[in-house]
């Protein structure tokens, strides 16, 4: 493992994407998003993604200079064409639009089609919470590449179909729920693979449907499993119905057959009750839950969002660990686009 300050990784990431044809503001936002994922402890959505994004730019799947555009707008709903731009930038734009609608009308909904990978969904839900509203994000790749098997079946027919919520609190970091509806995000398999480490039981099955802990089995035709059995599978179906059937992503399939969509929701608590009352009650609920004694072997109860806040504090001080194989791949990606990496 090698360790870098966040600022170094920000500079390296932005430099590579600018060299690949990304405008300065977009390159900076994407770099900030990736490095913040590392800071938050979600390395699967951090700078490990740089090589794959460069590959997608070179293949034409990702259009680095593209920007999302509003196609239709109503009182509380906006339909956006994400134009196969950087998904992180598109997600930032969509959530901002949803937040603005919520400020005007109490609720804002933004649907997005032609979306690339939008990174760690919790970041966009957290942006909503930082603006004082409740945020929700869901996304799906409705035509693959699929990664997950349905409950009771053997066959890749679902993407990881993640879901996130951000809720502002009166004190401390916001409540941020963010998870794939599979037992784990595919990116965590990449991290384990880079470290040549096994994964826990229950994460994946091999191409024949047999349980395995070898991440290589996934890349040999294996599949992710839904979390919580039939419950995670059902939630994955909800995410796809909202992200694909509702958005109309299926109607704008590209020449590669991609059908990718996302939904962003913002709710202004002040439209229901005074914001300070909402924040106080939310804080009381969290205090009641976190106030119980720690279970044996546990450090105590944390609300969603607190582990990320703790990780950010630690990694800002200690640096961000990167697997050497990941760093080699990042440097190689930079060389492919003519970026000079001196770190």
C-alpha positions as CSV (number, residue, x, y, z in Angstrom):
1,X,0.0,0.0,0.0
2,X,1.0,3.6,-0.6
3,X,-0.4,6.6,1.1
4,X,-1.2,10.0,-0.3
5,X,-2.6,13.3,1.0
6,X,-6.0,14.1,-0.4
7,X,-4.7,17.2,-2.2
8,X,-2.2,15.1,-4.1
9,X,-4.9,12.7,-5.3
10,X,-7.2,15.7,-6.3
11,X,-4.4,17.2,-8.4
12,X,-3.5,13.8,-10.1
13,X,-7.2,13.0,-10.8
14,X,-8.1,16.4,-12.2
15,X,-4.9,16.4,-14.3
16,X,-5.7,13.0,-15.9
17,X,-9.3,14.0,-16.8
18,X,-8.3,17.4,-18.2
19,X,-5.7,15.7,-20.4
20,X,-8.5,13.3,-21.6
21,X,-10.6,16.3,-22.8
22,X,-12.7,17.2,-19.7
23,X,-13.4,20.9,-19.0
24,X,-11.7,22.3,-15.9
25,X,-14.9,22.6,-13.8
26,X,-16.1,19.1,-14.6
27,X,-12.6,17.6,-14.0
28,X,-12.4,19.3,-10.6
29,X,-15.8,18.2,-9.6
30,X,-15.2,14.6,-10.6
31,X,-11.8,14.6,-8.9
32,X,-13.4,16.0,-5.7
33,X,-16.1,13.3,-5.9
34,X,-13.7,10.4,-6.3
35,X,-11.3,11.6,-3.6
36,X,-14.1,12.3,-1.2
37,X,-15.2,8.7,-1.6
38,X,-11.7,7.6,-0.6
39,X,-11.9,10.0,2.4
40,X,-15.2,8.6,3.4
41,X,-13.8,5.1,3.4
42,X,-15.5,4.0,0.2
43,X,-12.4,3.1,-1.8
44,X,-14.5,1.2,-4.3
45,X,-15.9,4.5,-5.6
46,X,-12.7,6.5,-5.3
47,X,-9.6,6.9,-7.5
48,X,-9.6,3.2,-8.3
49,X,-12.2,4.2,-10.9
50,X,-9.8,6.4,-12.9
51,X,-8.5,3.8,-15.3
52,X,-12.0,2.5,-16.2
53,X,-13.2,6.1,-16.8
54,X,-10.2,6.8,-19.1
55,X,-11.0,3.5,-20.9
56,X,-14.6,4.6,-21.3
57,X,-13.6,8.0,-22.7
58,X,-11.3,6.4,-25.2
59,X,-14.0,4.0,-26.3
60,X,-16.6,6.8,-26.7
61,X,-18.9,5.5,-23.9
62,X,-18.1,8.5,-21.8
63,X,-18.2,12.0,-23.4
64,X,-16.0,14.1,-21.1
65,X,-17.0,17.5,-22.5
66,X,-20.7,16.8,-22.5
67,X,-23.1,18.5,-20.2
68,X,-26.6,17.4,-19.1
69,X,-29.6,19.3,-20.5
70,X,-33.1,19.9,-19.3
71,X,-35.6,18.3,-21.8
72,X,-38.9,19.0,-20.0
73,X,-39.9,20.9,-16.9
74,X,-43.1,21.1,-14.9
75,X,-44.1,22.5,-11.5
76,X,-42.2,19.9,-9.5
77,X,-40.6,17.6,-12.0
78,X,-37.7,18.0,-14.5
79,X,-36.6,15.5,-17.1
80,X,-32.9,15.6,-17.9
81,X,-30.8,14.2,-20.7
82,X,-27.4,13.4,-19.1
83,X,-25.8,13.1,-22.5
84,X,-23.4,10.3,-21.5
85,X,-21.4,13.0,-19.7
86,X,-19.5,12.3,-16.5
87,X,-22.1,10.8,-14.3
88,X,-20.8,12.6,-11.2
89,X,-21.3,16.0,-12.9
90,X,-24.8,15.0,-14.1
91,X,-25.8,13.8,-10.7
92,X,-24.6,17.1,-9.1
93,X,-26.6,19.1,-11.6
94,X,-29.7,16.9,-11.2
95,X,-29.7,17.1,-7.4
96,X,-29.3,20.8,-7.5
97,X,-32.3,21.1,-9.8
98,X,-34.3,18.9,-7.5
99,X,-33.3,21.0,-4.4
100,X,-34.3,24.2,-6.2
101,X,-37.7,22.7,-7.1
102,X,-38.2,21.6,-3.5
103,X,-37.4,25.1,-2.2
104,X,-40.1,26.5,-4.6
105,X,-42.8,23.8,-4.3
106,X,-41.9,21.6,-1.3
107,X,-41.0,18.7,-3.5
108,X,-38.7,18.3,-6.5
109,X,-38.2,15.3,-8.7
110,X,-35.6,15.0,-11.5
111,X,-35.4,12.0,-13.8
112,X,-32.2,11.4,-15.8
113,X,-31.6,9.3,-18.9
114,X,-28.3,8.4,-20.7
115,X,-26.4,8.4,-17.5
116,X,-22.9,7.1,-16.9
117,X,-21.7,5.8,-13.6
118,X,-22.7,8.5,-11.0
119,X,-20.2,7.5,-8.3
120,X,-21.1,7.2,-4.7
121,X,-24.8,8.0,-4.5
122,X,-24.5,9.1,-0.8
123,X,-22.6,12.2,-2.0
124,X,-25.6,13.5,-3.9
125,X,-28.0,12.7,-1.1
126,X,-25.6,14.5,1.2
127,X,-25.6,17.5,-1.0
128,X,-29.4,17.7,-0.6
129,X,-29.1,17.4,3.2
130,X,-26.5,20.1,3.2
131,X,-29.0,22.4,1.5
132,X,-31.5,21.7,4.3
133,X,-33.7,19.2,2.4
134,X,-34.3,15.5,2.4
135,X,-32.7,13.9,-0.7
136,X,-33.1,10.5,-2.4
137,X,-31.2,9.0,-5.3
138,X,-31.7,5.7,-7.2
139,X,-30.0,4.5,-10.3
140,X,-29.9,1.4,-12.5
141,X,-28.3,0.2,-15.7
142,X,-31.4,-1.4,-17.3
143,X,-29.6,-3.3,-20.1
144,X,-26.3,-4.1,-18.4
145,X,-23.6,-4.8,-18.1
146,X,-25.5,-6.8,-15.4
147,X,-23.7,-8.0,-12.3
148,X,-26.4,-9.6,-10.0
149,X,-28.6,-12.6,-9.9
150,X,-32.2,-12.4,-8.7
151,X,-33.2,-14.2,-5.5
152,X,-33.7,-17.9,-6.3
153,X,-32.0,-17.7,-9.7
154,X,-28.6,-18.1,-11.4
155,X,-28.1,-15.6,-14.1
156,X,-27.0,-11.9,-14.4
157,X,-30.2,-9.9,-14.9
158,X,-29.8,-6.9,-12.6
159,X,-27.2,-4.2,-12.0
160,X,-26.3,-3.3,-8.4
161,X,-29.2,-0.9,-8.3
162,X,-28.0,1.4,-5.5
163,X,-30.2,3.7,-3.4
164,X,-29.3,6.6,-1.1
165,X,-31.1,9.0,1.3
166,X,-29.7,12.1,2.9
167,X,-31.6,13.7,5.9
168,X,-30.4,17.0,7.6
169,X,-30.1,16.9,11.3
170,X,-29.9,19.7,13.9
171,X,-26.4,18.7,15.0
172,X,-23.5,16.8,13.5
173,X,-23.2,15.2,10.1
174,X,-26.5,14.4,8.2
175,X,-28.1,11.0,8.2
176,X,-26.8,9.4,4.9
177,X,-28.0,6.0,3.9
178,X,-26.2,4.6,0.8
179,X,-26.1,1.1,-0.3
180,X,-26.3,-1.2,-3.3
181,X,-29.2,-3.6,-3.3
182,X,-26.7,-6.3,-3.8
183,X,-24.8,-7.7,-0.9
184,X,-21.9,-5.4,-1.9
185,X,-21.1,-2.9,-4.5
186,X,-19.1,-4.3,-7.4
187,X,-16.3,-1.8,-6.7
188,X,-15.5,-3.5,-3.4
189,X,-14.7,-6.7,-5.4
190,X,-12.3,-4.5,-7.4
191,X,-10.6,-3.4,-4.2
192,X,-10.4,-7.0,-2.9
193,X,-9.0,-8.2,-6.3
194,X,-6.4,-5.5,-6.2
195,X,-5.3,-6.6,-2.7
196,X,-5.6,-10.3,-3.7
197,X,-7.8,-10.8,-0.7
198,X,-10.9,-13.1,-0.3
199,X,-14.3,-11.6,0.2
200,X,-16.9,-12.6,2.8
201,X,-19.3,-15.5,2.2
202,X,-22.6,-14.4,0.9
203,X,-21.3,-11.7,-1.5
204,X,-20.9,-13.7,-4.7
205,X,-21.6,-16.9,-6.4
206,X,-19.5,-18.4,-9.3
207,X,-20.7,-18.9,-12.9
208,X,-22.4,-22.2,-11.8
209,X,-24.2,-20.6,-8.9
210,X,-21.9,-22.0,-6.2
211,X,-21.0,-19.9,-3.2
212,X,-17.4,-18.5,-3.4
213,X,-15.1,-16.1,-1.6
214,X,-12.6,-15.6,-4.5
215,X,-13.3,-12.3,-6.2
216,X,-11.7,-13.6,-9.4
217,X,-14.7,-16.0,-9.7
218,X,-17.0,-13.0,-10.2
219,X,-14.8,-11.8,-13.1
220,X,-14.9,-15.3,-14.6
221,X,-18.7,-15.1,-15.0
222,X,-19.9,-15.1,-11.4
223,X,-22.7,-13.0,-9.9
224,X,-23.4,-10.7,-7.0
225,X,-26.1,-11.8,-4.6
226,X,-28.9,-9.5,-3.4
227,X,-28.6,-8.4,0.3
228,X,-31.1,-9.8,2.6
229,X,-32.3,-12.5,0.2
230,X,-35.7,-11.8,-1.3
231,X,-36.0,-8.4,0.5
232,X,-32.9,-6.9,-1.3
233,X,-34.0,-8.4,-4.5
234,X,-37.5,-6.8,-4.2
235,X,-35.8,-3.4,-3.5
236,X,-33.6,-3.8,-6.5
237,X,-36.7,-4.2,-8.6
238,X,-38.2,-1.0,-7.2
239,X,-35.0,0.9,-8.1
240,X,-35.0,-0.4,-11.7
241,X,-38.7,0.4,-12.2
242,X,-38.1,3.9,-11.0
243,X,-34.8,4.5,-12.8
244,X,-35.7,2.9,-16.1
245,X,-39.5,2.4,-16.6
246,X,-40.3,5.8,-15.0
247,X,-37.5,7.9,-16.6
248,X,-38.0,6.5,-20.1
249,X,-34.3,5.5,-20.2
250,X,-35.3,2.5,-22.3
251,X,-36.5,4.8,-25.1
252,X,-33.1,6.4,-25.6
253,X,-31.0,3.3,-25.9
254,X,-27.6,4.2,-27.6
255,X,-25.8,2.3,-30.3
256,X,-24.2,0.1,-27.7
257,X,-27.6,-0.8,-26.3
258,X,-27.1,1.0,-23.1
259,X,-30.2,1.8,-21.0
260,X,-29.1,3.8,-18.0
261,X,-31.2,6.1,-15.8
262,X,-31.5,7.7,-12.4
263,X,-34.1,9.5,-10.2
264,X,-33.4,12.3,-7.8
265,X,-35.9,13.4,-5.2
266,X,-35.8,16.4,-2.8
267,X,-38.3,17.2,0.0
268,X,-38.3,20.4,1.9
269,X,-39.2,19.6,5.5
270,X,-40.1,23.3,6.0
271,X,-43.1,22.6,3.7
272,X,-44.5,20.3,6.3
273,X,-43.4,21.8,9.6
274,X,-40.9,24.4,10.9
275,X,-37.4,23.3,9.9
276,X,-36.0,23.7,13.5
277,X,-38.7,21.4,14.8
278,X,-37.9,18.8,12.2
279,X,-34.2,18.9,13.0
280,X,-34.8,18.7,16.8
281,X,-37.2,15.7,16.5
282,X,-34.8,14.0,14.1
283,X,-31.9,14.6,16.5
284,X,-34.1,13.1,19.4
285,X,-34.8,10.0,17.4
286,X,-31.1,9.5,16.7
287,X,-30.2,10.2,20.3
288,X,-32.7,7.5,21.5
289,X,-31.2,5.0,19.1
290,X,-27.6,5.7,19.7
291,X,-28.0,6.0,23.4
292,X,-28.4,2.3,24.1
293,X,-25.4,0.4,25.6
294,X,-22.9,-1.1,23.1
295,X,-23.5,-4.7,22.2
296,X,-20.7,-7.2,23.1
297,X,-17.8,-6.7,20.7
298,X,-19.2,-3.4,19.4
299,X,-18.1,0.2,19.8
300,X,-21.7,1.3,20.0
301,X,-24.4,2.4,17.7
302,X,-23.6,4.8,14.8
303,X,-26.2,6.4,12.6
304,X,-25.7,6.2,8.8
305,X,-23.3,9.0,7.9
306,X,-21.2,8.9,11.1
307,X,-18.8,6.2,9.9
308,X,-18.0,8.3,6.8
309,X,-17.5,11.5,8.9
310,X,-15.1,9.6,11.1
311,X,-13.2,8.2,8.2
312,X,-12.9,11.7,6.6
313,X,-11.4,13.1,9.8
314,X,-8.9,10.2,10.1
315,X,-7.8,10.1,6.4
316,X,-7.5,13.9,6.2
317,X,-4.9,13.6,8.9
318,X,-3.3,10.3,8.0
319,X,-3.6,10.2,4.3
320,X,-5.5,7.9,1.9
321,X,-4.1,4.3,1.4
322,X,-4.0,3.1,-2.2
323,X,-3.1,-0.4,-3.3
324,X,0.2,-0.3,-5.3
325,X,-1.5,-2.1,-8.2
326,X,-4.2,0.5,-8.2
327,X,-1.6,3.3,-8.2
328,X,0.3,1.7,-11.1
329,X,-3.0,1.5,-13.1
330,X,-3.7,5.1,-12.4
331,X,-0.3,6.2,-13.6
332,X,-0.7,4.1,-16.7
333,X,-4.1,5.6,-17.4
334,X,-2.5,9.1,-17.1
335,X,0.2,8.1,-19.6
336,X,-2.4,6.9,-22.1
337,X,-3.9,10.4,-22.2
338,X,-0.6,12.3,-22.1
339,X,-0.9,13.4,-18.4
340,X,2.3,14.0,-16.6
341,X,2.1,12.5,-13.1
342,X,4.9,13.4,-10.8
343,X,3.5,12.1,-7.5
